[in-house]
Amino acid sequence: MAVWRLIQSWWRARHRQIDLEILWPLCRDGATDLDYAKAAFAVHAFNDPAWLELGEAEIFDLIDGLKPRPTLLGPQGQARSEK
């Protein structure tokens, strides 16, 4: 039984990583703002056993920490110089 739990735990962690690598960018890029993107991702996370095993508080913390798309523009919208 312990081997099965280990495999299941690994698989669910991998599933969450795939969601962060593929689903989060899709939610982020398809939403009008970051709050809508986080809400869309939350709908998925709170209906997926791979996420639910983390517990509600940890899911909320993780979603709160999701970031918008990185940009090469500086704070005033100018391109950053690469050094």
C-alpha positions in Angstrom: 0.0 0.0 0.0 2.9 2.4 0.8 4.3 2.1 -2.7 0.9 2.9 -4.2 0.6 6.0 -2.1 4.0 7.1 -3.1 3.2 6.7 -6.8 -0.1 8.5 -6.4 1.5 11.3 -4.5 4.2 11.7 -7.2 1.5 11.6 -9.9 -0.6 14.2 -8.3 2.4 16.5 -7.7 3.3 16.1 -11.4 -0.3 16.9 -12.4 -0.2 20.1 -10.3 3.1 21.1 -12.0 1.6 20.5 -15.4 -1.4 22.7 -14.5 1.0 25.5 -13.4 3.1 25.1 -16.6 0.2 24.8 -19.1 -3.2 25.8 -17.6 -2.1 28.8 -15.6 -0.6 30.6 -18.7 -3.7 29.8 -20.6 -5.9 31.3 -17.8 -3.6 34.3 -17.4 -3.4 35.1 -21.1 -7.1 34.5 -21.8 -8.5 36.7 -18.9 -9.0 40.4 -18.9 -7.2 40.8 -15.6 -5.2 38.8 -13.1 -8.2 38.4 -10.7 -10.3 36.7 -13.4 -7.3 34.5 -14.3 -6.9 33.4 -10.7 -10.6 32.7 -10.4 -10.6 30.5 -13.5 -7.6 28.6 -12.2 -9.3 28.3 -8.8 -12.4 26.7 -10.4 -10.1 24.0 -11.8 -8.0 23.5 -8.6 -11.1 23.2 -6.3 -12.5 20.5 -8.5 -9.3 18.4 -9.1 -8.3 15.7 -6.6 -4.6 16.5 -7.3 -5.1 19.9 -5.8 -7.7 19.1 -3.2 -5.2 16.8 -1.4 -3.2 20.0 -0.5 -6.0 21.4 1.5 -8.1 24.6 1.0 -5.7 27.0 2.8 -2.6 25.8 0.7 -4.6 26.1 -2.5 -5.6 29.7 -1.7 -2.0 30.6 -0.8 -0.7 29.1 -4.0 -3.3 30.9 -6.1 -2.7 34.2 -4.4 1.0 33.8 -5.3 0.4 33.3 -9.0 2.0 36.1 -11.1 1.1 37.9 -14.3 3.2 37.3 -17.4 6.7 38.5 -17.1 7.5 41.5 -19.3 10.7 42.9 -20.7 9.3 46.4 -20.2 10.5 48.5 -17.3 8.2 50.4 -14.9 7.5 53.2 -17.4 6.9 50.9 -20.3 10.3 51.3 -21.8 12.3 48.3 -22.9 14.9 47.2 -20.3 18.5 47.2 -21.5 20.2 43.9 -21.2 23.6 44.1 -19.6 
